């Protein structure tokens, strides 16, 4: 005997503009739609085709000091190893139903490694990066290449690369991880594989520069021995000393009356793949912004979402209708098409540069690849 399943489709005739007049015949038609699992567009168009993006995510801020305290407690309670795999604690946007997603496409977490610990080797199709807001002495090992991680360093890693981590320091270290986990989960495209149980003695060494840095870390130069484009950047560490110098030069050029900044008092650089000049990862864009003390950025909307971390300084951030005062380490989310503006209140007492420095990552490459990207600055589309 065939069991009659309840249809997940539920339709109700309503007396409303743009809707057919309710009648017994219309109700009977809707019952037929439900039985055959059909949904008419005229009942859904307001949700499926809004005038502009209406993100399921909401603006939210996470305080770095609170994250550090909880991560430190986890360090003494939660082992790093197979099963748990990483001591990574994800940001959960309050409107996404408790999922470990910062936005519908982006995953962000604080990862915490105790002295002498190794995070075991694995690989996954998710594109990933690490960004270090404070500390040193930890090494990520990508493709058996030990890569140093120091304050201000940005360490991207394209999907399906073997990687592990090692803390050679005498104290714990925390950093943020960013991945496209929600995007790959939604598109049902993810793969994962365990690697070696232990990394080698050679991979526990601490070279000043990794092999990737020695080959690719020379501005404007690429090795002739490695022709062609790569999907993700082959450079595994973008050093803070280089990023800081680029931002400093932009603001100095502005002060001298020359072009170079995004807008008055606002310098910005984008991390790029040296084999293409494009984004470092196929699904994630990463940038560093510096806003001179006293400057305020114009409201900016983008199709697609972003996560920011304050690297240095203090300021006030406004996302949509909410504002927060932020300081070093704080993280905040900008959902799709929510306007963002930033006012720098930094000083030499809270910032090495005397400005507000913000690390940003976004899902923009996905939108650009699909020709769905759109930007509005100060109310003007670009």
PyMOL commands that set and color helices and strands:
alter all, ss='L'
color gray80, all
select helices_A, chain A and resi 24-35+41-43+45-48+64-77+181-186+202-204+211-216+240-255+364-369
alter helices_A, ss='H'
color red, helices_A
select strands_A, chain A and resi 60-62+88-90+107-113+118-124+128-131+136-142+145-150+154-157+163-167+173-179+192-194+266-270+285-291+300-302+306-312+315-319+322-326+331-334+340-344+356-362+375-377+380-381
alter strands_A, ss='S'
color yellow, strands_A
deselect
rebuild
show_as cartoon
